[in-house]
């Protein structure tokens, strides 16, 4: 049977487009299985304002809590959980990984085997303690990632199809059977005309593999190529496995493999945690490299697609007329098997145990956007809001499926190496996740590190250390409060996105060519197909967007209406989708094809280039937000409330930006809410246009409401009455009980050989005497530590900014954070622009003492040497399970007050 005909038949029945109107594209969710509660009614502005003042605990950030070994103690478990709570962290996701120390009974270090009774007792204790402290506990089912372990046999392990090719002379009439790897099974063999790199794919003929002995080859003229196909294990083992968790990655297309994993790991973990101990079970990264096969794949392909795959296997890797169609049907079959045999039963198992199912639903196996319907909670990762990230993939699925909360793995590789990240790095990357639609941050993360590990302790190889082991921990409550406030706001009301960016799923499947980069990752192949310019063009038109695929066009709920649909270089789509989009366009909706017209009949489809897409969208749909001058560095998220609209804006640039912002959905009263402080003020607005000034990496919430009765007052214009530089007269001391020494500012303690490797708290003190007039009513006195200056991104020696590592590109006046005290009273903290603290309420008549406690990172101490685990000894004992990244050649960083502060008096 012809592959394209059979494949089209199978695809056409998958979905139809929802009802369409000129106002937009309506989408309705029909969720199978678990009955989700209907979305809550949209709150009003007054209710959201109360929440802004006191955000709920469930909006707090969480942390991925790595247990190394596992080697943990109850005392340290409880201590770290209490420190999480004190830092404003709302819970953790338990992730058990490789050892970081050898057994040392004298120091209280012992690595228990994963899932041993001793280990499970500690899980039970952690669950009880978390419950007592009011912390949420999620747990990864299994150690490391992807799912797997010692109980996964060869028959249950991830598998792949591989080929071996060789040229044969015209005289060769038989070939010896290839020598397979252990467990490999012959699937098919073919002979084709032409040399190895010139073979004609249309000439391949299947050879008879029955029996034993040499394989007969029919006679031929000229050079020929023989291709053998074998199926067997990928050989991949669990990455970063704990002691006793070593083993093969499971076959995600085989339900029996999942059931074995859940029986051996999942049931035991949940039993240990006890009823109510776990909020959600988690499936981490889908990184089952090259996994494209399972035992009954050929039979399932025939049943689903209606024709035999085996005679056409060469078309998966050789280019011919039917190759794209065969690859498309092959990819669709893998996606369906993954959804039916892994996702659906995993959710069913979780619900049977009374917990939610959370997953990073992208990667290999080739998860589709629509398959996220099988999860209760979907996660993303990736911080660049102007590119197509897995974060946007997850938030789009959440919007379409009516999931109020959507999470992301945040701060992976943040300002690598470990311990280098600053509070500003944390905020600035988090803002990019918020701009991508995220409203629950899962920090990457918190390494368990007992006192026996020394200072600064154990790091995870690919993450920031966001625990009390970082010297700037004293400002974590303020940083966490900001993140909690924004997370809570972005759960309110309804997400507004004008544009639906169509995911070219069939085109992505059609690129599933074995051996090519990204194979068989549906998300990455879709990103490659869409290209890097479409997303910036949509954002530059002043609109938000969601990704939408064929499987969600009919099944989305709670999304309102899309006003435009963008087709990014689409070639192939199901016929039902084409008909629905054509009907939508006839009803007045905007459908824009980028670069090419899709296959099929499109009577009035407009085709535009990437250069013109932004302008064409802005002309067709009034921008939701436009700025003068244009500022692509400013991103926004729009949430619609019952009686108003809320916009979160963030400056992702390292320089300040001042713009006139025009909001499409506005009301008579405009307000500015500061998520850093929780303060609110009235804005001057004319026709939805307001003036905004955003500091480097600054953020703001603009709210429009109809009723001015409860609106806060407008901020009064202030002028500087006096300003004095505080350069001299300071002392500095390092650590408690140290003798203060005189110092002038600016000052970096790294320049002093005695303190070059100091990581911790340095206290700067001096007294100031202010005239009584400075404390008159209406006067405001601030301490300005200086401006943050933009710097260039630089890949430093040793890979300090590796790959996708985020770093805030600001030369800060304080390195890296500080708390300001006046007369022993805490006035505030500074860790992000503007580096200014209001001292007015803390000052008194006469002489005042100012103390600035400055915190750097742990990098300086690491640069001294001798403070990292002995990785050579660990490798010798446990094998190479992880490498510490980017820590070779680390140098001390400037630390202290790098500008002279100023007292600024305003009236």
N, C-alpha and C positions, 0 to 999 in steps of 0.2 A: 504493500500500500504506500502511496506517496506520502512522505513525511509531512509536507506542508499542509496537505488537505486534512490529514488526521489530526495534526497539531492544532490547526485552526478550529476544527470541530470541538476539540477539547477545551480550547480557550474561550470560545464564544459563549459557552454556557456559564462562565465563572461569575459574571456580574453584569448588571445593567446600571446605567446612570440614573441617579435619583431624579425626582421631579425638578423641573427647571422653570424659572421665571425670568423676565427681563431684569429683575432686581438682583439676581445672583443665582448661584448654584446651590440648591438645597441638598443636604446630605443627611441621611437618617441611619442610625445605628440599630442593628438587630443583633445583639450580642448572644452567641450561643453559650450554653453551659451556665456559668454562674450568672445569676440575676443581679446586675449592678443597681444600686440605688439611683433614683433619678437625681440629676444635678440639683444642688440646693438653689433656692431662689436667689436672684441677684441682690446683694445687700445694698443699703443706701449709703450715702457718703458719711452720714453721722455714725453709723455702725462701723464703717471702715476706719474712721478717725479714732474711735475708741480702741479699735484693734491696733492701730498704728502706735498709740500711746502704750499699750500693754499687749504686745503680740503673744499668741498662745505658745505653750511649750512645744507643741508638735511641729512648730516651724523652726526650731533650733537646728543648727547644723549637726550632722552626725559624723562619725569618724570610722574609717576602716581600721580596726584594731588588730594588728598583726601579733599573733603569738608565735614566737620563734621556737622551734624544736620539735614538739612543744615542751618548753621548760618554764613553768609558771608556779607561783606560790599564792596561797590565799591572801596572805598579808599584802602582797604587791597588787593582786587583782583588785582588792578593795580600795587600796590607796589610789590606784590609777583611776578607778571609776569615780571616786570622790573628787579627784582633781579635774576630771572631765566635767562633772556637774558644776564645780566652782568656776570653771572657765566658760560657762555658758553653752556647753555642748549637750545635746539632748539625747544622745544614745550612740550606739556603735554597731558595726557589722563585724562579727567575729570571723577572722580569716587566719587560718593556721598554716604556717609555712616552714621553711627550712631552718635547721639549727643555726644559732649564732655563737654557740659556746660548746666546748667539750664538757662531758660530765666531770664535775669537780665537787664531790661530796663535802670537802672541807669548806667550800664557799657556798654551799647550798644550791648548786646547779646540777640538775639531773634532767635529761631529755627522756620523757616518757614516750611510749609508742602511741601514734595517733589511733584513737578509738579504743585504747586500752581502758580498763576500769579506772585506773588512776587519772587518766586524762579526762574521762567523762565525769568524774567527781568534781574536777575543777570547772568544767562547763556548767554543771549543776550549781556550783557555788556562785559563779559569775551571773547566772540567770537569777538566782535568788537575790543577790546583792543589787543587781540592776533594778529589779522590781521594787525593792525596798527604797531605792534612791529615786524612783520615778524616771528611770532611763529606759529608752527603747532598745531592745536587743533584736538584731537580725543575725542570721548565721548562714555562711556559705556551706552548702552541702558538699563536703569533701575538702581536701586540702589542695592548695594551689589552684591551678586551672589548666585546661578545661576539666570537666568531670571525668573521673577515672580512679583507678587504684589497684591494689594487688589482687582483688577479686575479679577483675576484668580479664577473662581468658582471651586467647587468640580469636575464638569464635565470636566474642562480644566486643572486640577492639575495633577502633576506627580503621576503615579500609579505603583503599584507593585502587583505581585502574591505572596500570602503567603499560607502556609499550616498549618493545625492543625492535629496532629496525636494522636491516643489513641488505647490502647489494648481493645479488647472485648472478653468475654468468649464465648465458643462454643454455649451456650444456648441463647445468645442474638439474637433476630430476628429483632429488630428495634432500631434505635437511634434517639434521638431528634436532630433537626437541630442545628448546632452551632450558638451561639449568636454573630453576626458579629459586628465589629466597625461600627460607623455611615458611611453609604455610601458603605460599603463592599457588593459585589455581589457574590453569590455562582457561581462557574465555573464548578466544577466537584467533585465527591467523589468516593473513591475506597476502596475495601476490599482485603486484601492479607493474605496469610497463614504465620504464625509465629508471635512471640512476637515482641514488638516494635522495638528492636534493632537487631532482627534476621529475619525480614520479607524477604520473597523471592520475589524480584521485578517482576520476571516472572509470579508470581501468581496473580498479581493485576487484579481485575475485576471492571469495572465501575458500580456504583450504579445509580439507577434512582432517579433524584432529582425533577422530575415533581410533580406538585400538591403541597399540603401543608401537615403539620403534620409530624409525624415521618418518617424517611427514612428506608425502608425495607432492611434487610440484608439477603442474602441467607444462608441457613443452612450450617454448616461446622463442622469439627472435629478439636480439638486442638485449641491453641491460635491463634488469628487473630488480624490484625492491620487495622484500618480504617483511611484513610487520606482524609481530606476535603481541597479543594482548593478554595480560595476566592480572588477576585480582588478588590482593593480599593486604596485609596490614600496612598502614602508614608507618608503623614502628614508633609513632610519637608516644612519649610517656608524659605523665602529669608534670607540668612545669612548676618549679619552686616547691616541690612536695616536702612535707614534714616527714620526720622519722616514722617509718611504718606505713606511710601513705604512697610509697613508690608503686608504680604500675602503669599499665597502658591506659591511654585515653579511650573512652567508650565510643561505640558506634551510635551516633545520634540518629541514625535512620532505622534503628532496631529497638523495638520496645523492650525486648527481654534484657538488653544491655542496661537500659535505664532502670528497669525494675531491680536488677541486681545491685546497682549503685544505691538506689533508695533503700533497699533492704539492708545492705551492709553499713551504709553511712547515715542516710537520712533518718531512718527509724531510730537508730541509736542516739543520734544527736538530739532529736526532739524528745525522746524519752528521758534523756538526761536533763534537759532544760525544764521539763515538766509542763503541765497545762498552764497556758498563759505566759510561759517564759519567753517564747519567741514571737515576735510580731510578724516577720516575713522570712521565708527561706530565699536564698539568693543564688542565682547562677551567674558567675563572673564570665569573663571574656570568652566568646565563641572563637577560639583560635585552634580549631582542629585542622591543622594544615593539610591541604590537598585531599581531604576526606570527601570522596565523590562516589563511593560504592557501598553496597551492602549485599548480603547473600542473595536476596530475591529481587534485585534491582531490575534484571531483564524481564522477569515476569510482571513486576509492577508497572514497568514502562509499557509493556504490551497492553496490559489491562486499562491503563489510564489514557494512553495516547492512541491506541488502536492499531499499532504496527510494530514490527520487530526492530529492535535497536541493534542487535548483534551484527547483522549483515552490513550495517551502516556505521560501525564504530570508527573506521578511518576518517569519516567526515567530521568527527569531533576535533581532530588535530590537523587535517588537511583541508585546503580551501577548494570548494566546489560549489556548484549552483545551489545544492540543497544543504550545505553545511550550516548556515545560519538557522534554518528551520529545525534541523536535528539538534543542534546545540540548545536552541530555545526550548524544545520539548524535554531535553535531558535536564536542563536547569529547572524547569517547572516541576519535573518529577522529584528532584532532590528537595526542592522547597516544600512540596506537599508532604513528602515522607517525614521530613524534619518536623513539620507542624503537627502532623497526625500522630507520630510515634515518639516524639520527645516533648514538645511543648504541651499539647493537650493532656497527656497522661501525667506530666509533672504538676500541672495545675490541679488536676483531679486529686492527685496524691496529697498535695498541700492542703487543699480544702478539706480532705478527709481527716487531716490532723488539726484542723481549726486554725491554720495559719495562712497568710497571704503568700503569693508567688511573685517574686521580683526578679528581673533579668535584664542583662545587656543584650538586646535582641538584634544583633547585627554581626556579620562576620562569616565564618565557616563552621557549620553548614550555612547555605545561602538563605538566611532569614529574610523574608519580605517585610515590608512595612505593615501590611495587613495582618501578618502572623502575630503581631503584638496584641491582638485581641485575646490571645490565649493567656496573657499575663495580667495580673492585678496591678502591678506597678512596673513601669518601664524606665530603664536608665539609659543615659547616653554618656559620652565623653568627648572631649575636644573643645577648645576654648575660642576659636576664631569665629566670631559671629557673622563675619562677612564672607565666610566660605561655607561649604556644605559639610557639616560635621555630623557625627553620630549623635551629638547633643540635639541638633535640629531634627534628626530622624526620630529620636525618642519623643521630643516635645510635640511634633506633628502627630504622631500616633496617639499620644495622650489627648490632644485636643479633639481629634476625630472620634476617639472612642469614649469621650466623656469622662476621662480620668482627671480629677481635680489636681492631683499631685503628680509631678514628674521630676525624677531625680537625675543627677549626673555624678559620675566619678570626677571629682574636682581636685585640681592641684597635682595631677600626675606629672612627674618630672619638674615640678615648679622650681624655677631658677636653680636648676641642677648645679652643684651636687647637693645631696641631703644636708640639711642644716643651713643652707645659704639663703633660703627664702625669708622674706621680710613680711611684716603685716601689710605693707602696701602691695607687695606681690600678691598676697592672698586676696585682698579686696579687688584689685584690678582684674585678676583672672576671673574671680567670681562674678563680677559685673558682666563679663562677656558670656558667661553661662546664663545669667538672668536675661540678657538680650536675646539669647537663643531659645527662650521659652521655659527655662528651668525654674522650679520653685522649691526644690529640696536638694541641699548640697550634701554629698557624701564625701567627706574629706579623705584625701589620700596622702598622709593619714597620720595614724598614731601607732608607733612601734612600742610594743611592750618592752620595757627595759628596767630590770631590777637594779638596786643599788650595787650589786656585785658586778654589773656591767661597766661600772665607772662612769665618768663624765666625759663627753655628753651622752654616752650610752649607745644602744644598738640602733642603727638606721635600717630602713627598708631600702633595697637597692634602687628603686625607681620612684622615689617620692620625697616630698617635703616632710620634715619632722615637725608636726604641729602639736607638740605636747609641752609639758612643763620643762622638758630637757633643753628647750631653746630659751636662751636668756631673756627674750622679749615677752615671755609668757605673761608678765604682769599686765600687759595691755590686751591680752586675749579676751577678757570679758567685754571690753568695748568693741573690739573687732567682731566678736560673735553676736553682740547685740545688733550691730548694723546688718549683718547677714540674716539674722532672724527677722528683723523688721521688714527687709525687702522680700524675703521668702514669703512671709505672711501676706504682704500686700498683693503679691503676684498670684495668690490663690483666690483672690476675691473677684466676684463678678464673672464676666465672660471674656475670654481672649478674643481680640479683634484682629483678624487677618483678612485683607482684601483679596489677596492673590493665592490661587492654588497652583503650585508648581508640580506638574505631572511627573511622576517617577517612571521613566521608560523601562519598566521591568522586562518586557519582552526583548527589547534591544539589549539590555544588560545580559539577560540569559544567552542571547545569541553570540555573545563574546566569550562564552565559557569554553575556552580552548585550553586543554591540559598543557601545563608547563609554562603558561604565561603569567606575568605578575598579577597578583590579586585573585587568581583562580582558586576556588569557585566562590568568591565573595560577592554576593549580589549588591550589597551596599557600596563597596568600592567600585564595582563595575558601573553602577548607576552614577556615582560621582564622576567617574571618568567620562561617561557618555555626556552628562550634562555640561561638563567643562567648568573652568574657574570664573567665567565672566557673567553667567546668568544671575547668580545670587546677588552680586554687587549691583547689577543693573536694576533688579527688583527693589532692593533697599534704597538705591539712589532715586527711585521714582517716588519715594515717600510712603511706601507701603510695607506692612508686615506680610508674611507668607507662611503657608503650611505646605509641606510635601503631601501629595495625595497619590495613591496608586490604585490600580484597577480593583483590588480587593476591598477598598474602603470607600469607593465612590457611592455605593448604595448603603454602606453599613456604618457611616459616621452619624453620631448623634450629638446634639448640643452645640453644633458649630455655627448656627446662623447661616449666612450666605456669603459665598465668594463672589466677587464682582468681576474677576478676570481669571482665566486659566491660561497658563503658559506651557507650551509643548516644546521642550528643549531638544531640537534636532531629532524628533521622534520619527522612526521609520515604521515600526510595527506596533499595533495595539489590537486588543480584541475588537471584533466587529461591533459588539454591543456598546463598548466604550465609544467607538467612533460615531455610532448613531446617536448616542446620548449627547456627546459634545456638539454634534451638528445641530441637534434639536435645540440645545442651549443657546447656540449662536443665533439660530433663526428667531429665538424668542427675545433676542436683544442682548444676550451676554457677550462679553469680549473674550474671544479665543485667539491667542497669538502664537503662531508657530515660529520658532527660531531656527534659522538657517535652512530649513527644508520643510516641504509639505509631507505629512505622513502618507503612507500608502492608503488607497481607497478613495472614495468619492468625497470631496470637500467643496461643495458649490461656491462658498463665499469665504473660505479661510484666508486670513491675512498672514502673509509670511514677512517676517522682519529680521534684520540682522541684529547681532548682539550690540553693536554700537548704537542702534536706534531703539532698542527695547525699553530703556528707561524713559525716554521721552514719549514713546507710544503709550506706555502704561499710564504715565502722568496725564496724558491727554484724554485717555479713555475713562480713567477713574480718578476723581480729585484726590490729591495726596492726603493721607491721614496726618502727616507732619512734614512740613517743609521749613527750611531755615534759610535765612539771608545773613551772610553769604552761605552758599552751600557748605555743609560740614559733614562729609561722610563718616568722620570719626565719631560723630554723635549717633548712637543707636537709641532705639526706643521700643517699649512694649506698651501696648494699649489694652486696658481692661475696662469693660463697660459695666457700670453699676446701674442700679434701678433708677436713680435720679441724677446721674452724672457720669463723668468719665475720669479715669485715672491713667496717667501716662508716667511710666518710669523712664528716665533718660540718663544715659551715662556717656561721659567723654572718655573714649578709649585712647586718646592721644596723651603724649607726655608734656604737652604745652597747654596753657589755658585757652579757652575758646569763649568768645562773646558773640552771640547771634540774636537775631529776631526770629522767634519760632512761631509759625502759624499752625494752629491745631484745627483740624477740620471739624471734629465733634466737640464743640465747646458749648458752654452755658454762660449766663451773665456773670457769674462769680468765679474767679480764678484764684487758686491758692498754691503756694509753694510749701511742700513738706520736705524737711531735711532728714533723710534716713540715717545720717551720721549721729544726729543729736536727738531726734524725735520732736524737734520744734516745728511749728507751722506759722505761716504768715500770709497775709493777703497780697495778691499780685495785681498790678495795674495791667488791664487787658482791654484791647479794643478789637472787637470782631474776632476774638480767638487768637490774637497776636500778642505775645509777651516778650520782654527782653530777658535773656538768660545769660548768666556768666558762670561757666563751669571751670573749676580748677583742673589741673592735670589729674586725670583719672578720677575726676569728681563726678558725682551723681546727684540727681534731684528727682522728686516726684511732683508733678503738676496735676492738680485736681480741679475739675470744673464741676460746680454745683449750681442748682437753680436758686436756692434760697440763701440769702445773705445773712439771715438771722443768727446762725451759729458760726459764721465765718470768723476766723481770727483777724485781728487788726493788721493793717499794712505796716511793714517795717518803715521806720522813720529814717530819712536821709541823715547821714552823719558826716561831720567834718572833723579832721584831725586837729586837735587843740594843742597837742604837744607830743614830742617823740624824743626818746633818749636812748642812745646806744649803751649797752652794758658790756663793755669790752674788758674792763679791768676789775679787780677786787674780788675775784672768785677763788674758791678753793675746790679741790677735787679729792675724793677718797674712793678706794676700790674695796668693796665688800664691807661687811659689818665689822666695826671695831677698828678699822684702819685709820691711821693718822692723816688728817687732811693736809694737803700741800697746796701752796698758792699757785694759781695758774691764770693766764690771760686767755681770752677767747679771740678767734677760734682755736680749738684744741682737738687733736686726735691722739689718743693714748697709744696708738700703734707706732707713732714716731719715737716713743721712748722704749729703749731696750728692756727696761724693767717691766713694762706692761704690754709689750708687743703682742704677746700671746694670751692676753687676758680676755676671757669671755665671761660676761656677767653684768653686774650693775655698777656703774660709776655715778657717784653723787656729787653734783656741782652745787655750791652754795655761795650766796652773797646776800648782803642786806641792801635795801633801798629805802629811801625816805621820800615820800611823796607829799607835796603841798596839800593842805586840807581841801583846797578848791577842786582837786582832782577827784574827790569823793562826793562832790555836790550832786544833788538829784539830776538825773539825765546824763551823767557822765559815765563812760565805759572805759575801763582800763584793761588792756590786753598785753600779753607777752607774745611777741612775734619772733619766732626762731629763725626766720629767713625764708626765702623762696626755694622751691624745688626747680632745678634747671634741667631741661631736656638733655639727654645724652644719646649716643648712637648705640644700637645693638652691636655687640662684638662677641664673636666666638673666641673666647679666651683659650689659652693653652690648657690642655686637659679636658676640653669640651665643656666649659662651664655653662654655655648655652647650647645644650645638645638638642638636635632635632626639633621637636615640637615643644621644647621647654619655654614656658612663659617667664618673662621678667619685666617689671615696671622700669621703664627707661628714664629714671629721674635721679639726678644727683641731689640727694636730700641734704638739708642743713643739719639734721640730726641722724646719726647712724646707730641704730635703725629705728628706735622708738624711744619715747620718754614719757614720764609722768611728772607733772608740775605740782609742787606743793607750795602753799603760802602760809607761813606761820604754822607749819605742821598739818595744815588742812589740804586735802587733795582738791586741786582746782580743775584737773582734767588731764587727758593724755594727748600726745601728738604722735602720729605714725603715718599720716597721709596729708597731702596738701588740702587746705592751707595750714601751714605749721604754726598755728596761733591758738592761744588759750585765753579765755576770758577770766580775768582775776578779780573783777569788781567786787563780788560778794565775799571774797576771802580776805580782802585788804582791810587794814585798820588804820586809825590815825597814828602818825608817827612812823617809827621804824618797822619795816616788815622784812622777814627772812624769806627769800626765794630759794627753794631747793628743786633741782632738776635731776631726777634719776634717769640716767640714760642706759639703754640696754642694746647691746650689739647682738650678733649671731654667735653660734658656737664654732664658726669657721676659724677664728683666731686660735682657739684652743686646739682644734684639729691640726692646724698648720704647724704646731709645735712638734707633732709626731708622737707616736706611742699611745694613742687614745682610741684606736680602732681594733676591732676583733682580729685575731690571728687567722686570716682566711686560708693561709697555706695549711695550717693544722686542720682546719675544718674540711678542706678539700681532701686531705690525706685520709681523714676518718670517714667522711660521709659522701665523698665525690663532689664534683663541681655542680652545685645546685643554683648558685647565683654569683654574680660578680658585683662588688661595690663599684659604683660608677662615678667617674669624674673626680676622684679624690686624690689622684696622683699630682704632686706638685702644687697643692693648695697653698696659697699665701695669705698672710693676715690682711684683713680689710680695714680701711679707715674706720675708726670708731670714736664717737664722742660728739661734741658740738662743733660743727664745721663752719658755722657762721657766728658772728657776734649777735646775740639777741637784742631786741629793742623793746622798751616799754612804750606803748602807744596809747595815748589818751584821746578819746573821741567825745564830741558832744552832739 
